[in-house]
Structure formats: C-alpha cells, structure tokens
Amino acid sequence: MIKISNYQQNETQKLVTELTKLSQGNTDVVIELAPCDANTQTTYETFLLIGASVSQCVASIKALGRSMQKS
C-alpha cells in the first residue's frame, strides 16, 4: 500500500504543477507519468485517463485562443 500511496503522491504533485502552469496561461503542459509495476498499474491507468483529459482541455484552450486571434 505504501508503494501505491507514494506513486499517487508523486503523480498528483506532477499534475498539480502542470495545472498551476495552465492556470497561469502557460499551455505548454506535459504530463509524463512514471513507469508502473504490477502494484501501481491501476493507479497508473487512472492517471493516464486524467492526463488525457487535461491534454484535451489544453487542446481546446489553444484552439479557442487561435479562434479569438483570427477574429
């Protein structure tokens, strides 16, 4: 359980760092997950989904910015 907890804590901190950048207008958001093992596989997959959602949001924000520049 400690291994999973440590993995979650590390990945959560990375996510918070990238979301903070985004909240400050920096769309150069990169979420790179640490490799997983058999113990952290499920947690890794959860963070993969979260990362994909964040990437989708960033892409939408960038598209909106481009759209507003054309107007």
ROSE-4610 file (N, C-alpha, C; in Angstrom, 1 decimal, always signed):
// ROSE-4610
residu = [M/M/M/I/I/I/K/K/K/I/I/I/S/S/S/N/N/N/Y/Y/Y/Q/Q/Q/Q/Q/Q/N/N/N/E/E/E/T/T/T/Q/Q/Q/K/K/K/L/L/L/V/V/V/T/T/T/E/E/E/L/L/L/T/T/T/K/K/K/L/L/L/S/S/S/Q/Q/Q/G/G/G/N/N/N/T/T/T/D/D/D/V/V/V/V/V/V/I/I/I/E/E/E/L/L/L/A/A/A/P/P/P/C/C/C/D/D/D/A/A/A/N/N/N/T/T/T/Q/Q/Q/T/T/T/T/T/T/Y/Y/Y/E/E/E/T/T/T/F/F/F/L/L/L/L/L/L/I/I/I/G/G/G/A/A/A/S/S/S/V/V/V/S/S/S/Q/Q/Q/C/C/C/V/V/V/A/A/A/S/S/S/I/I/I/K/K/K/A/A/A/L/L/L/G/G/G/R/R/R/S/S/S/M/M/M/Q/Q/Q/K/K/K/S/S/S]
num = [1/1/1/2/2/2/3/3/3/4/4/4/5/5/5/6/6/6/7/7/7/8/8/8/9/9/9/10/10/10/11/11/11/12/12/12/13/13/13/14/14/14/15/15/15/16/16/16/17/17/17/18/18/18/19/19/19/20/20/20/21/21/21/22/22/22/23/23/23/24/24/24/25/25/25/26/26/26/27/27/27/28/28/28/29/29/29/30/30/30/31/31/31/32/32/32/33/33/33/34/34/34/35/35/35/36/36/36/37/37/37/38/38/38/39/39/39/40/40/40/41/41/41/42/42/42/43/43/43/44/44/44/45/45/45/46/46/46/47/47/47/48/48/48/49/49/49/50/50/50/51/51/51/52/52/52/53/53/53/54/54/54/55/55/55/56/56/56/57/57/57/58/58/58/59/59/59/60/60/60/61/61/61/62/62/62/63/63/63/64/64/64/65/65/65/66/66/66/67/67/67/68/68/68/69/69/69/70/70/70/71/71/71]
x = [+0.8/+0.0/+0.9/+2.0/+2.9/+3.4/+3.7/+4.2/+3.1/+1.9/+0.8/+0.6/+0.6/+0.5/+1.6/+2.8/+3.9/+3.7/+3.3/+3.1/+2.0/+0.9/-0.2/+0.3/+1.0/+1.5/+2.4/+3.4/+4.3/+3.5/+2.6/+1.9/+0.9/+0.3/-0.6/+0.2/+1.4/+2.2/+2.6/+2.9/+3.2/+2.0/+0.8/-0.4/-0.7/-0.6/-0.8/+0.2/+1.4/+2.4/+2.0/+1.5/+1.1/-0.2/-1.1/-2.4/-2.1/-1.2/-0.8/-0.3/+0.6/+1.1/+0.0/-1.0/-2.1/-2.9/-3.2/-4.0/-3.3/-2.0/-1.3/-1.1/-1.8/-1.8/-0.8/+0.0/+1.0/+0.4/+0.3/-0.3/+0.7/+1.9/+3.0/+2.9/+1.8/+1.5/+1.9/+2.8/+3.2/+3.1/+2.3/+2.2/+2.8/+4.0/+4.7/+4.6/+4.0/+3.8/+5.1/+5.3/+6.4/+6.0/+6.9/+6.6/+5.9/+5.0/+4.3/+4.8/+4.4/+4.7/+3.3/+3.4/+2.1/+1.3/+2.0/+1.3/+0.7/+1.3/+0.8/+0.0/-0.2/-0.8/-2.2/-3.0/-4.4/-4.3/-3.4/-3.2/-2.7/-1.7/-1.2/-2.3/-3.1/-4.2/-5.2/-5.4/-6.2/-5.6/-4.3/-3.6/-3.4/-3.4/-3.4/-4.7/-5.9/-7.1/-7.2/-6.7/-6.6/-5.7/-4.6/-3.7/-4.3/-5.0/-5.7/-6.7/-7.5/-8.5/-7.8/-6.7/-6.0/-5.5/-5.0/-4.5/-5.6/-6.8/-7.9/-8.3/-8.3/-8.6/-7.6/-6.3/-5.3/-5.5/-5.8/-6.0/-7.2/-8.3/-9.4/-9.1/-8.3/-7.9/-7.0/-6.1/-5.3/-6.1/-7.1/-8.0/-8.8/-9.3/-10.1/-9.2/-8.0/-7.0/-6.8/-6.6/-6.4/-7.6/-8.8/-10.0/-10.2/-9.9/-10.0/-9.0/-7.8/-6.8/-7.3/-8.0/-8.5/-9.6/-10.3/-11.5/-11.1]
y = [-1.2/+0.0/+1.3/+1.2/+2.4/+2.7/+1.7/+1.9/+2.6/+2.2/+2.9/+4.3/+4.5/+5.8/+6.8/+6.3/+7.1/+7.4/+6.5/+6.7/+7.7/+7.6/+8.6/+10.0/+10.1/+11.4/+12.0/+11.3/+11.8/+12.2/+11.4/+11.8/+12.9/+13.0/+14.1/+15.4/+15.4/+16.6/+17.1/+16.1/+16.5/+17.1/+16.5/+17.1/+18.5/+18.7/+20.0/+21.0/+20.6/+21.6/+22.0/+21.0/+21.3/+22.1/+21.8/+22.6/+24.0/+24.2/+25.5/+26.3/+25.7/+26.4/+26.8/+25.9/+26.2/+27.3/+27.3/+28.4/+29.8/+29.8/+31.0/+31.4/+30.6/+30.9/+30.2/+29.3/+28.6/+27.3/+27.2/+26.0/+24.9/+25.1/+24.1/+23.0/+22.3/+21.4/+20.0/+19.3/+18.0/+17.1/+16.1/+15.2/+13.9/+13.6/+12.4/+11.5/+10.4/+9.5/+8.7/+8.4/+7.5/+6.1/+5.2/+3.8/+3.2/+2.2/+1.5/+0.1/-0.6/-2.0/-2.7/-3.9/-4.7/-4.1/-3.5/-2.9/-1.5/-0.8/+0.6/+0.7/-0.5/-0.5/+0.2/-0.1/+0.5/+2.0/+2.5/+3.9/+4.6/+3.9/+4.5/+4.7/+3.7/+3.8/+4.9/+5.2/+6.3/+7.6/+7.7/+9.0/+9.1/+8.0/+8.1/+8.8/+8.4/+9.0/+10.5/+10.8/+12.2/+13.0/+12.5/+13.2/+13.4/+12.4/+12.5/+13.6/+13.7/+14.8/+16.1/+16.2/+17.5/+17.9/+17.0/+17.3/+17.7/+17.1/+17.5/+19.0/+19.3/+20.7/+21.7/+21.3/+22.2/+22.4/+21.4/+21.5/+22.4/+22.3/+23.2/+24.6/+24.8/+26.2/+26.8/+26.0/+26.5/+26.8/+26.0/+26.2/+27.4/+27.6/+28.8/+30.1/+30.0/+31.1/+31.5/+30.4/+30.7/+31.3/+30.8/+31.3/+32.8/+33.1/+34.5/+35.4/+34.9/+35.7/+36.0/+35.1/+35.3/+36.3/+36.5/+37.4/+38.8]
z = [+0.0/+0.0/+0.0/+0.6/+0.7/-0.7/-1.5/-2.8/-3.7/-3.5/-4.3/-3.8/-2.5/-1.9/-2.4/-2.4/-2.9/-4.4/-5.2/-6.6/-6.8/-6.1/-6.2/-5.8/-4.7/-4.3/-5.3/-5.9/-6.9/-8.1/-8.6/-9.8/-9.6/-8.4/-8.1/-8.1/-7.5/-7.5/-8.9/-9.8/-11.2/-11.8/-11.6/-12.1/-11.6/-10.3/-9.7/-10.3/-10.5/-11.1/-12.5/-13.3/-14.7/-14.7/-13.8/-13.8/-13.3/-12.4/-12.0/-13.2/-13.9/-15.1/-16.1/-16.3/-17.1/-16.6/-15.3/-14.7/-14.8/-15.1/-15.3/-16.7/-17.6/-19.0/-19.8/-19.2/-19.9/-20.4/-21.7/-22.3/-22.7/-22.3/-22.5/-21.4/-21.3/-20.3/-20.7/-20.0/-20.3/-19.1/-19.2/-18.0/-18.4/-17.8/-18.1/-16.8/-17.0/-15.8/-15.6/-14.4/-14.0/-14.4/-14.8/-15.1/-13.9/-14.3/-13.2/-13.1/-12.1/-11.9/-11.6/-11.3/-11.0/-9.9/-8.9/-7.8/-8.1/-9.0/-9.3/-10.7/-11.3/-12.6/-12.6/-11.7/-11.7/-11.5/-10.6/-10.3/-11.5/-12.2/-13.4/-14.5/-14.6/-15.6/-15.3/-14.0/-13.6/-14.0/-13.7/-14.1/-15.6/-16.3/-17.8/-18.3/-17.7/-18.0/-17.7/-16.5/-16.1/-17.0/-17.3/-18.2/-19.6/-20.1/-21.4/-21.3/-20.3/-20.1/-20.0/-19.3/-19.2/-20.6/-21.3/-22.7/-23.6/-23.5/-24.2/-23.9/-22.6/-22.2/-22.7/-22.7/-23.2/-24.7/-25.4/-26.9/-27.2/-26.4/-26.5/-26.2/-25.2/-24.9/-26.0/-26.5/-27.6/-28.8/-29.1/-30.3/-30.1/-28.9/-28.6/-28.8/-28.3/-28.5/-29.9/-30.7/-32.2/-32.8/-32.4/-33.0/-32.6/-31.4/-31.0/-31.7/-32.0/-32.7/-34.1/-34.7/-36.1/-36.2/-35.1/-35.1/-35.1]
